[in-house]
Amino acid sequence: MSDLQAPPRHVPTLLALRCLVGGRTQQLCWLVLSVLLALMLYGGSFAELGRWMSFKGERGNTSAEIVRVEETNSEENDASVFAYSFRYEVDGQAYEEESYIRDTGSGGHRPGDKLPAEYLLNDPGFARLLGMRVIESGFFVFLALGVLLLGLLGTIGFEIMKGAKGCYLLARGATGTAEFVLAEELADNWHRLTFRFDIPDGRKQTIQVRTKNPRRLMDDDKERVLYASSAPEFAVMFDTLPGGAAVTKAGGLAPGSLSQTLQVFLLPGLAILLGLVGFMVVIA
């Protein structure tokens, strides 16, 4: 195990980037986020969100005639959602639109029925039947998607903060060697490992690591640890840092290859691209 230079150290840009976004948990979140955004694009969720957001402004009232009733593939509380196509006129101009509502069990309306409708004064071709909505998906669908998206983005943000902690300790952390103390088996093949290392004032500090691959932290008699001199509890095991940090023979930090760095940015780049496309669909 080569000695690491004393701080402050130069952290190569490629290594810093991999440390920020290269963690396995973060990469998994980027993958799930990419799949979710792709499904939202394919399923029309972004288009529906844009349509719902567009139905804002001053409205006029008119009478509409139902011309077609179709059962959609959507369900709410085990009840089918129906699409009502209707025809109406504004200032002598005829329009046709669709509104959606969950089956209430009352039999619904039939073609030929007359119902009140409202339309946008600045866009008379955009209307809905009163008591119905302009999109097929209901509130709880978007609530569930919103919670899932926020959960993924929150986890990604947390993992980026962990990566930033690693970058800080790579640059300014004191180095030590930690000895293995205890291994505990947790659920789903997770392990919790406890290590202990000495700090200059003679005290011993412990650090715990959760991992599914305990061997990488037990392959040496002593494992390198980085910690803040002013707060030794602010520490990280060197081998757990994302991005494959390595020490050169001279004691510096190896930058790694450009291809390694590009690989860890593939999923974040894809997710960001899909998110931008979705945003453009919403505002279109």
C-alpha positions in Angstrom: 0.0 0.0 0.0 1.8 3.2 -1.3 1.9 6.1 1.1 -0.4 9.0 0.2 1.0 12.5 0.1 0.2 14.8 3.0 -2.6 17.3 2.4 -3.4 19.5 0.6 -3.4 17.2 -2.5 -4.2 17.7 -6.1 -7.3 15.8 -7.1 -7.3 15.2 -10.8 -10.5 16.5 -12.6 -11.3 13.0 -14.0 -11.1 11.4 -10.6 -13.2 14.2 -9.0 -15.9 13.8 -11.6 -16.0 10.0 -11.1 -16.1 10.5 -7.3 -19.1 12.8 -7.6 -21.3 10.6 -9.9 -19.6 7.2 -10.0 -21.2 5.5 -6.9 -23.1 2.3 -7.6 -26.3 3.6 -5.8 -26.2 6.8 -7.7 -25.7 5.0 -11.0 -28.6 2.7 -10.3 -30.8 5.8 -9.5 -29.8 7.4 -12.8 -30.7 4.1 -14.6 -34.1 3.9 -12.9 -34.7 7.6 -13.6 -33.8 7.2 -17.3 -36.2 4.3 -17.7 -39.0 6.2 -15.9 -38.5 9.3 -18.0 -38.5 7.2 -21.2 -41.7 5.5 -20.1 -43.3 8.8 -19.4 -42.4 10.1 -22.8 -43.6 6.9 -24.5 -46.8 6.8 -22.5 -47.6 10.5 -23.1 -47.4 11.6 -19.5 -45.3 14.7 -20.4 -47.8 15.6 -23.2 -50.7 15.1 -20.7 -49.0 17.3 -18.1 -48.5 20.0 -20.7 -52.1 19.8 -21.8 -53.4 20.0 -18.2 -51.1 23.0 -17.5 -52.3 24.7 -20.7 -56.0 24.7 -19.7 -55.6 27.9 -17.8 -57.1 31.4 -18.3 -60.5 33.0 -18.8 -63.1 30.6 -20.0 -66.4 30.8 -21.8 -69.4 28.4 -21.5 -71.3 26.6 -24.3 -73.4 23.6 -24.9 -71.8 20.4 -26.3 -73.1 17.2 -27.9 -71.5 13.9 -27.2 -70.5 12.1 -30.4 -68.6 9.1 -29.1 -67.9 7.3 -25.8 -64.9 5.0 -25.5 -63.5 3.0 -22.6 -59.8 3.7 -22.2 -57.1 1.4 -20.8 -56.8 3.5 -17.6 -58.4 2.6 -14.3 -58.9 4.5 -11.1 -59.9 2.6 -7.9 -60.8 -0.4 -10.1 -63.1 1.7 -12.2 -62.5 2.3 -15.9 -61.8 5.8 -17.3 -64.0 6.8 -20.2 -63.2 9.2 -23.0 -66.1 11.4 -24.2 -65.7 13.0 -27.6 -68.0 16.0 -28.0 -68.8 18.6 -30.6 -69.5 22.3 -29.8 -69.6 25.7 -31.5 -68.1 29.0 -30.6 -69.0 32.1 -32.7 -70.3 29.8 -35.5 -67.1 27.8 -35.6 -67.5 24.0 -34.9 -64.9 22.2 -32.8 -64.5 18.7 -31.5 -62.7 17.8 -28.3 -62.3 15.0 -25.7 -62.9 14.9 -21.9 -62.2 12.1 -19.5 -63.9 10.8 -16.3 -63.9 7.7 -14.1 -66.9 5.4 -14.4 -69.2 6.2 -11.5 -71.5 3.3 -12.0 -74.4 5.4 -13.0 -74.3 4.4 -16.6 -72.7 7.6 -17.8 -73.7 9.6 -20.9 -74.4 8.4 -24.4 -73.9 9.8 -27.9 -76.4 12.5 -28.6 -76.6 13.7 -25.0 -76.2 17.5 -24.5 -73.9 18.6 -21.7 -72.5 22.0 -20.7 -68.8 22.7 -21.6 -66.2 25.3 -21.1 -63.5 26.6 -23.4 -60.6 28.9 -23.3 -61.4 32.4 -24.6 -58.0 32.7 -26.1 -58.1 29.2 -27.6 -61.7 28.2 -28.4 -60.6 24.8 -29.8 -59.5 23.8 -26.3 -62.4 22.7 -24.1 -63.8 20.2 -21.7 -67.1 19.0 -20.5 -68.0 20.4 -17.1 -67.2 18.0 -14.3 -64.6 16.1 -16.4 -60.9 16.6 -17.1 -58.9 17.3 -20.2 -56.4 14.4 -19.7 -56.8 10.7 -19.3 -54.6 10.3 -16.3 -55.9 11.3 -12.9 -54.3 13.3 -10.1 -53.0 10.3 -8.2 -51.1 9.1 -11.2 -49.1 12.3 -11.4 -48.8 12.3 -7.6 -47.2 8.9 -7.6 -44.9 9.9 -10.5 -44.0 13.0 -8.6 -43.2 11.2 -5.4 -41.1 8.6 -7.3 -39.2 11.4 -9.2 -38.5 13.3 -6.0 -37.3 10.2 -4.3 -34.9 9.4 -7.1 -33.6 13.0 -7.3 -33.3 13.2 -3.5 -31.2 10.0 -3.5 -29.1 11.2 -6.3 -28.5 14.5 -4.5 -27.6 12.7 -1.3 -25.1 10.5 -3.2 -23.6 13.5 -4.9 -23.0 15.0 -1.4 -21.3 11.8 -0.4 -19.1 12.1 -3.5 -18.3 15.7 -2.6 -17.3 14.5 0.9 -14.9 12.0 -0.7 -13.5 14.7 -3.0 -12.9 17.0 0.0 -11.1 14.2 2.0 -9.1 13.2 -1.0 -7.8 16.8 -1.2 -7.5 17.8 2.5 -8.1 14.7 4.6 -5.5 13.3 6.9 -4.5 9.7 6.2 -4.4 6.8 8.6 -4.5 3.0 8.6 -7.6 1.3 10.0 -7.7 -2.2 11.4 -10.7 -4.5 11.0 -12.8 -4.9 14.2 -16.2 -6.5 13.5 -18.3 -7.8 10.6 -22.1 -8.0 10.9 -24.4 -9.6 8.3 -27.5 -7.6 7.5 -30.5 -8.3 5.3 -30.3 -8.7 1.5 -26.6 -9.7 1.5 -25.5 -6.4 3.0 -22.7 -6.4 5.6 -21.7 -3.8 8.2 -18.0 -3.6 8.8 -16.4 -1.8 11.7 -12.9 -0.5 11.6 -10.7 1.4 14.1 -7.9 3.8 13.5 -5.6 5.9 15.6 -5.6 9.7 15.6 -2.6 11.9 16.5 -3.9 12.8 20.0 -3.7 9.1 21.0 -7.5 8.4 20.8 -9.0 5.7 18.7 -11.8 6.5 16.2 -14.2 3.9 14.7 -15.8 4.0 11.3 -18.6 1.7 10.0 -19.1 0.8 6.4 -22.2 -0.8 4.8 -21.2 -2.9 1.7 -22.2 -5.9 -0.3 -18.6 -6.6 -1.1 -16.8 -6.9 2.2 -13.7 -8.6 0.6 -12.5 -5.4 -1.0 -12.2 -3.9 2.5 -10.5 -6.9 4.1 -7.9 -7.8 1.5 -5.1 -6.0 3.5 -4.1 -6.2 7.1 -4.5 -2.5 7.3 -6.9 -0.4 5.2 -6.3 3.2 4.3 -8.7 5.8 5.8 -9.1 9.5 5.2 -10.5 11.8 7.9 -10.8 15.4 8.8 -8.1 16.4 11.4 -10.5 18.7 13.2 -13.4 16.1 13.2 -12.0 12.5 12.9 -15.6 11.2 12.8 -15.8 12.8 9.4 -14.0 9.9 7.7 -14.2 7.6 4.7 -12.5 4.3 3.8 -10.3 4.9 0.8 -11.4 1.8 -1.0 -15.1 2.7 -0.7 -14.7 6.0 -2.7 -16.6 5.9 -6.0 -14.5 6.3 -9.1 -11.7 3.8 -8.4 -9.3 6.2 -6.6 -5.7 4.9 -6.8 -2.4 6.1 -5.5 0.6 6.6 -7.8 4.2 5.4 -6.8 4.9 9.1 -6.0 2.1 9.2 -3.6 -0.3 11.3 -5.7 -3.8 10.5 -6.9 -4.1 8.7 -10.2 -6.5 10.5 -12.6 -7.7 7.3 -14.3 -8.7 7.1 -17.9 -11.1 9.4 -19.9 -13.1 6.3 -21.0 -13.8 5.4 -17.3 -15.1 8.9 -16.7 -17.2 9.0 -19.8 -18.8 5.7 -18.8 -20.1 7.0 -15.5 -21.6 10.0 -17.2 -23.6 7.9 -19.8 -26.6 7.3 -17.5 -26.7 10.8 -16.0 -26.4 12.3 -19.5 -29.2 10.1 -20.8 -31.5 11.0 -17.9 -30.8 14.7 -18.3 -31.4 14.5 -22.1 -34.7 12.6 -21.5 -35.7 15.2 -18.9 -35.0 18.1 -21.3 -37.1 16.4 -24.0 -39.9 15.9 -21.6 -39.7 19.6 -20.5 -39.9 20.6 -24.2 -42.9 18.5 -24.7 -44.6 20.0 -21.6 -44.1 23.6 -22.7 -44.7 22.9 -26.4 
